[in-house]
Amino acid sequence: MKICVFSIATYWHGLRGGMDLHGKNLLEGLSERGHKIIVISTKHPDGKKYEEINDIKIYYLEQTTFGSLRRGWKKQSINKFKDIVKKELVDVVLSQSVAGFSVVKVAKSMGIPFVTIMHGYATMGFLSILNQVRSLKDGYLYLVKSYLSAVYYSIFRELPLLINSSAIIAVSDEVRRVIGKRPFVKRDKIKVINYGIDLKLFNFSEEERKTTRLKLNISNHDEVVFFLSLLSKQKGADIAI
């Protein structure tokens, strides 16, 4: 298949966050399986307009702002998508989070299946800031700005994308639960696919395990969960626990 991917930022921009690594592994895995991958993303900090890495074609839209859904992304992403489908037969469109909000209706009108991967939801950031303000008793102005931003993105970015997507992949049960409550979003098209873990990278020595438990005064009967992120339901901590 030929898959057109929309992502606001990527590993190839020089980023190394969780979503960036997830995108890299996903796209390289699809490419290794014989699928043709085309990525449309925001401006590259080094001024690159296009590059091809491991058979993955990446377009960096020059008239956009790196990592931003604003300042030209909507218009430029639509134009680039229309330009690509004139030249190539696209089988599926994939949106990393809400990056594809601009083209979902265009793809739908062309009969091209549209899949969205939801790593979270618009109000998640606001809830995090709300908890901080409650604890620190400070940052109320920022809280108001965050609330208005969350409402805007929920209504004008996230909701149209969810309604018009052919299928939605949620990375946790909590994400599925929340977006499944959005009005007019069909719950039966939301599937949960948890992030995969390469056990080879996290292999351990039984001897080191015993030594570490002894140092930390942890009994062999105590179960330990390492969670390299914010401990929250949005990240699937409840499943691990």
C-alpha positions in Angstrom: 0.0 0.0 0.0 1.0 3.6 -0.4 0.4 5.5 2.9 0.4 9.3 3.2 1.3 10.3 6.8 0.6 13.7 8.4 2.7 14.6 11.4 3.4 18.0 12.9 6.9 17.0 13.9 9.0 13.9 13.4 12.2 12.1 14.5 13.8 13.4 11.3 13.3 17.0 12.5 15.9 16.1 15.2 13.4 15.3 17.9 13.7 12.3 20.3 10.4 12.4 22.2 8.1 9.4 22.7 5.8 10.2 19.9 8.7 11.0 17.6 10.3 7.6 18.3 6.9 5.9 17.9 6.4 7.5 14.5 9.9 6.5 13.4 9.5 2.9 14.4 6.0 2.6 13.0 6.9 4.1 9.6 10.2 2.2 9.3 8.3 -1.0 10.2 5.7 -0.4 7.5 8.4 0.4 5.0 10.2 -2.8 5.8 7.0 -4.7 5.1 6.9 -3.3 1.6 4.6 -0.3 2.0 5.4 3.0 0.4 5.5 5.8 2.9 5.0 9.5 2.2 5.3 11.9 5.2 4.0 15.5 5.2 5.2 17.6 8.0 6.1 21.2 9.1 9.1 23.2 8.2 12.5 21.7 9.0 14.8 23.8 11.3 17.7 23.3 8.9 15.6 24.5 5.9 15.3 21.1 4.2 12.3 20.8 1.9 12.5 17.1 1.1 14.5 14.0 1.9 14.2 10.3 1.5 15.4 8.1 4.4 15.1 4.3 4.4 12.6 4.5 1.4 10.5 7.0 3.4 9.7 10.2 1.5 9.5 13.2 3.7 8.1 16.6 2.7 8.8 19.6 5.0 6.4 22.4 4.2 8.4 25.5 3.9 5.6 28.0 4.4 4.7 26.6 7.8 6.1 26.9 11.4 8.0 24.0 12.8 5.9 21.9 15.1 2.8 24.2 14.8 -0.8 23.5 13.6 -1.1 27.3 13.0 0.6 29.8 10.7 0.0 28.1 7.3 -0.3 24.4 8.2 -3.9 24.0 7.2 -3.5 25.6 3.7 -0.1 24.2 2.9 -0.9 20.6 4.0 -4.1 20.6 1.9 -2.2 21.9 -1.1 0.6 19.3 -0.7 -1.8 16.5 -0.3 -3.8 17.5 -3.4 -0.5 17.8 -5.3 0.6 14.3 -4.3 -2.7 12.5 -5.1 -2.6 14.0 -8.6 0.6 12.2 -9.2 0.4 9.1 -7.0 -2.3 6.6 -6.0 -2.7 6.9 -2.2 -4.3 3.9 -0.5 -4.5 5.2 3.1 -4.0 8.4 4.9 -2.6 8.3 8.5 -2.7 11.1 11.0 -0.4 11.3 14.0 -2.8 12.8 16.6 -4.6 15.8 15.0 -2.0 16.6 12.4 -4.4 15.5 9.6 -7.4 17.6 10.7 -6.9 19.8 7.6 -7.2 17.0 5.0 -9.6 14.5 6.6 -12.6 15.8 4.7 -10.6 16.1 1.4 -9.5 12.4 1.8 -13.1 11.4 2.6 -14.4 13.2 -0.5 -11.9 11.2 -2.6 -12.9 7.9 -1.0 -9.5 7.4 0.6 -9.6 5.6 4.0 -8.3 7.9 6.8 -6.8 6.5 10.0 -6.1 8.6 13.1 -3.7 7.6 15.9 -4.8 9.4 19.1 -1.9 9.6 21.6 -4.0 11.8 23.9 -6.8 14.4 23.7 -7.0 18.2 23.7 -8.2 18.5 27.3 -5.4 16.4 28.6 -2.9 19.2 28.8 -5.5 21.5 30.5 -6.1 18.9 33.2 -2.4 18.6 33.9 -2.1 22.4 34.3 -5.2 22.4 36.5 -3.6 19.9 38.8 -0.4 22.1 39.0 -2.4 25.2 39.8 -4.3 23.4 42.5 -1.0 22.3 44.1 1.0 25.5 43.6 -1.8 28.0 44.0 -0.3 30.0 41.1 -0.5 30.3 37.4 -4.2 31.1 37.1 -3.9 33.3 34.0 -2.0 30.5 32.2 -4.8 28.1 33.4 -7.4 30.3 31.7 -5.4 30.5 28.4 -4.9 26.7 28.5 -8.7 26.2 29.0 -9.6 28.4 26.0 -7.0 26.6 23.9 -8.3 23.2 24.9 -11.8 24.2 24.0 -10.8 25.6 20.7 -8.7 22.6 19.7 -11.4 20.2 20.9 -14.1 21.8 18.8 -12.3 22.9 15.7 -9.4 20.5 15.4 -10.1 17.2 17.2 -13.8 16.8 16.8 -14.0 17.1 13.0 -11.0 14.8 12.7 -12.6 12.1 14.9 -16.0 12.4 13.2 -14.6 12.0 9.7 -11.9 9.4 10.3 -12.6 6.0 8.9 -10.9 4.4 11.9 -9.3 5.6 15.1 -6.5 4.0 17.0 -6.3 4.9 20.7 -3.1 4.1 22.6 -4.8 3.3 25.9 -8.2 2.4 27.2 -8.5 5.8 28.9 -7.9 7.6 25.6 -10.6 5.5 24.0 -13.0 6.2 26.9 -12.6 9.9 26.7 -12.7 10.4 22.9 -15.6 7.9 22.7 -17.7 10.4 24.7 -17.2 13.1 22.0 -20.5 13.9 20.3 -21.2 12.3 16.9 -18.0 10.1 17.2 -18.9 6.4 16.4 -17.4 4.3 19.2 -17.2 1.1 17.2 -14.5 2.6 15.0 -12.2 3.2 17.9 -9.7 0.4 18.6 -7.0 0.3 21.3 -3.5 -0.6 20.4 -1.1 -0.1 23.2 2.5 1.0 22.6 4.7 -2.0 21.9 7.8 -2.8 24.0 11.0 -4.3 22.6 11.9 -6.7 25.3 15.4 -7.1 23.9 16.1 -3.5 24.8 14.8 -4.1 28.4 16.3 -7.5 29.0 17.8 -7.9 32.5 20.2 -10.1 34.4 18.8 -12.2 37.2 22.0 -11.4 39.2 21.6 -7.7 38.7 18.0 -7.9 39.6 18.9 -9.5 43.0 21.6 -7.0 43.6 19.4 -4.0 42.8 16.6 -5.3 45.0 19.1 -5.8 47.9 20.4 -2.3 47.5 17.0 -0.8 47.5 15.7 -3.0 50.3 13.0 -4.5 48.0 11.8 -7.9 48.9 11.7 -10.6 46.2 8.0 -10.9 46.8 7.4 -7.1 46.1 6.3 -6.4 42.5 8.0 -3.4 40.9 6.7 -1.4 37.9 9.0 1.1 36.1 7.0 3.8 34.4 9.1 6.3 32.3 6.5 9.0 32.1 3.8 10.9 34.0 1.9 8.3 36.0 -1.6 8.6 34.6 -4.4 6.7 33.0 -3.8 8.6 29.8 -0.5 6.7 29.5 -2.0 3.4 30.4 -0.5 3.1 33.9 -3.7 1.5 35.2 -3.2 -1.4 32.8 0.3 -2.0 34.0 -0.7 -1.8 37.7 
